[in-house]
Amino acid sequence: MLYLTIIIGGAIIIAIANTLVAFSLKLLLTNLLAVAIGVIAIIAQDGIGALIIRRLTPKSWYLPGRRFFNVSAKERKFYTKLKIKKWKDHVPELGMFTGFSKSELRDTESPEYLGRFLVESNYGVIIHIANAVLGFVIMFIPICSAPSIWIPIYVVNFILSILPVAILRYTSHTLVKLYARTQK
């Protein structure tokens, strides 16, 4: 719910700010339309990007133990300083699209379950990083091409994409230890 509020609130603020800067109330509907199209486009782009990553990259890239996904104690401490425990439950978990929810840890003894949890987390990290970085593509949509439209939408999408990366990396630090323990 928080994400939806941020998306809608951000869209309204972007449209109103663009209208105020132009000193033209006539532009309000045009700006609202441009922002709405930009928001819908970036959400669609995020979904398509996730689908492409899931379908076209080998699962072996995301297996537990891959060096890219290692989280150091220093990185975990950084997330703790961000007080991640206070806000992580407000970030939506969209495991329903893959049939595997990461909203809660259900079995700490099963290596198969923990392995799948880590694979899904690793996919999520890459998908959210790609979404964060590639959001600028909406600038190529003619109605959204004004920097005052696409840049704020991109920034909101970037932030909303990076938060799940932090959560996934924060939790995978512990999951890797649990997974290693079940392998013995």
C-alpha positions as CSV (number, residue, x, y, z in Angstrom):
1,M,0.0,0.0,0.0
2,L,2.9,2.4,0.8
3,Y,4.4,1.8,-2.7
4,L,1.0,2.6,-4.3
5,T,0.7,5.7,-2.3
6,I,4.2,6.8,-3.2
7,I,3.6,6.1,-6.9
8,I,0.3,7.9,-7.1
9,G,1.4,10.8,-4.8
10,G,4.7,11.2,-6.8
11,A,2.8,11.2,-10.1
12,I,0.5,13.9,-8.8
13,I,3.3,16.0,-7.4
14,I,5.3,15.7,-10.7
15,A,2.2,16.8,-12.8
16,I,1.4,19.7,-10.5
17,A,5.0,20.9,-10.3
18,N,5.3,20.8,-14.1
19,T,2.0,22.8,-14.3
20,L,3.2,25.4,-11.7
21,V,6.5,25.9,-13.5
22,A,4.7,26.5,-16.8
23,F,2.3,28.9,-15.1
24,S,-0.6,27.3,-17.0
25,L,-3.5,25.5,-15.6
26,K,-4.4,24.4,-19.1
27,L,-1.3,22.1,-19.0
28,L,-2.5,20.3,-15.9
29,L,-4.4,17.6,-17.8
30,T,-1.6,17.2,-20.4
31,N,0.9,16.9,-17.6
32,L,-1.3,14.4,-15.7
33,L,-1.6,12.4,-18.9
34,A,2.1,12.5,-19.6
35,V,2.9,11.4,-16.0
36,A,0.3,8.7,-16.0
37,I,1.6,7.3,-19.3
38,G,5.2,7.5,-17.9
39,V,4.2,5.7,-14.7
40,I,2.3,3.0,-16.6
41,A,5.2,2.6,-19.1
42,I,7.8,2.2,-16.4
43,I,5.7,-0.3,-14.5
44,A,5.2,-2.3,-17.8
45,Q,8.9,-2.0,-18.6
46,D,9.8,-3.3,-15.1
47,G,7.5,-6.3,-15.6
48,I,8.8,-7.0,-19.1
49,G,12.4,-6.7,-17.9
50,A,11.6,-9.1,-15.0
51,L,10.0,-11.6,-17.4
52,I,13.0,-11.4,-19.8
53,I,15.5,-12.0,-17.0
54,R,13.5,-14.9,-15.7
55,R,13.1,-16.6,-19.1
56,L,16.4,-15.8,-20.8
57,T,19.0,-16.1,-18.2
58,P,20.1,-19.5,-16.9
59,K,19.1,-20.5,-13.4
60,S,22.7,-21.5,-12.7
61,W,23.6,-17.9,-12.6
62,Y,21.5,-17.4,-9.5
63,L,22.4,-20.5,-7.4
64,P,23.6,-20.1,-3.8
65,G,27.3,-19.6,-3.5
66,R,27.7,-17.3,-6.6
67,R,30.2,-14.7,-5.7
68,F,28.2,-11.8,-7.0
69,F,25.5,-12.4,-4.5
70,N,27.7,-12.7,-1.4
71,V,26.9,-10.2,1.3
72,S,29.7,-9.1,3.6
73,A,29.2,-8.4,7.2
74,K,30.1,-4.8,6.4
75,E,27.3,-4.5,3.9
76,R,24.8,-6.1,6.3
77,K,25.9,-3.6,9.0
78,F,25.2,-0.8,6.4
79,Y,21.6,-2.1,6.0
80,T,21.2,-2.2,9.8
81,K,22.3,1.4,10.0
82,L,19.6,2.2,7.5
83,K,17.2,0.7,10.0
84,I,16.0,-1.8,7.4
85,K,14.0,-3.8,10.0
86,K,11.7,-0.8,10.6
87,W,10.7,-0.4,7.0
88,K,11.3,-3.7,5.2
89,D,7.8,-5.0,5.8
90,H,6.3,-1.9,4.0
91,V,7.9,-2.9,0.7
92,P,5.7,-5.2,-1.3
93,E,6.9,-8.7,-2.0
94,L,5.8,-9.9,-5.4
95,G,6.7,-13.6,-5.2
96,M,3.1,-14.4,-6.3
97,F,4.4,-13.9,-9.9
98,T,6.9,-16.8,-9.5
99,G,4.8,-19.0,-7.2
100,F,7.3,-18.5,-4.3
101,S,6.7,-15.9,-1.6
102,K,9.7,-14.5,0.2
103,S,7.6,-12.5,2.7
104,E,8.4,-15.0,5.4
105,L,10.8,-17.8,6.0
106,R,8.8,-21.0,6.4
107,D,11.4,-23.8,6.8
108,T,14.9,-23.2,8.2
109,E,15.8,-26.9,8.1
110,S,15.2,-27.8,4.4
111,P,18.2,-27.3,2.1
112,E,15.9,-27.5,-0.9
113,Y,13.6,-24.7,0.4
114,L,16.5,-22.5,1.5
115,G,18.2,-23.0,-1.8
116,R,15.1,-22.0,-3.7
117,F,14.7,-19.0,-1.4
118,L,18.2,-17.9,-2.2
119,V,17.7,-18.5,-6.0
120,E,14.5,-16.4,-5.9
121,S,16.3,-13.7,-3.9
122,N,19.2,-13.6,-6.3
123,Y,16.8,-13.3,-9.3
124,G,15.1,-10.5,-7.4
125,V,18.3,-8.6,-6.9
126,I,19.2,-8.7,-10.6
127,I,15.7,-7.8,-11.7
128,H,15.4,-4.9,-9.3
129,I,18.9,-3.6,-10.2
130,A,18.0,-3.8,-13.9
131,N,14.6,-2.0,-13.3
132,A,16.4,0.7,-11.3
133,V,19.0,1.3,-14.0
134,L,16.9,1.0,-17.2
135,G,14.0,3.2,-16.1
136,F,15.4,6.0,-18.2
137,V,14.1,4.3,-21.3
138,I,10.7,6.1,-20.7
139,M,12.4,9.3,-22.0
140,F,11.9,7.9,-25.5
141,I,8.1,8.0,-25.2
142,P,7.3,11.3,-26.9
143,I,4.7,12.5,-24.4
144,C,7.1,11.7,-21.5
145,S,10.3,13.0,-23.2
146,A,10.4,16.3,-21.2
147,P,13.2,16.0,-18.6
148,S,10.8,17.4,-16.0
149,I,8.5,14.4,-16.6
150,W,10.8,11.4,-17.2
151,I,13.6,12.3,-14.7
152,P,11.3,12.5,-11.6
153,I,9.5,9.3,-12.7
154,Y,12.9,7.6,-13.2
155,V,14.1,8.7,-9.8
156,V,11.0,7.4,-8.0
157,N,11.3,4.1,-9.9
158,F,15.0,3.9,-9.1
159,I,14.4,4.4,-5.3
160,L,11.4,2.0,-5.3
161,S,13.6,-0.6,-7.1
162,I,16.6,-0.3,-4.9
163,L,14.7,-0.8,-1.6
164,P,13.9,-4.4,-2.5
165,V,17.6,-5.0,-3.4
166,A,18.6,-3.8,0.0
167,I,16.0,-6.1,1.7
168,L,16.9,-9.1,-0.4
169,R,20.6,-8.7,0.2
170,Y,20.1,-8.0,3.9
171,T,18.1,-11.3,4.4
172,S,20.2,-13.4,2.1
173,H,23.2,-12.9,4.5
174,T,21.4,-15.0,7.1
175,L,19.9,-17.4,4.5
176,V,23.3,-18.3,3.2
177,K,24.5,-19.2,6.7
178,L,21.3,-21.3,7.3
179,Y,21.7,-22.9,3.9
180,A,25.4,-23.8,4.6
181,R,24.4,-25.3,7.9
182,T,21.8,-27.6,6.3
183,Q,24.4,-28.7,3.7
184,K,26.5,-30.3,6.5
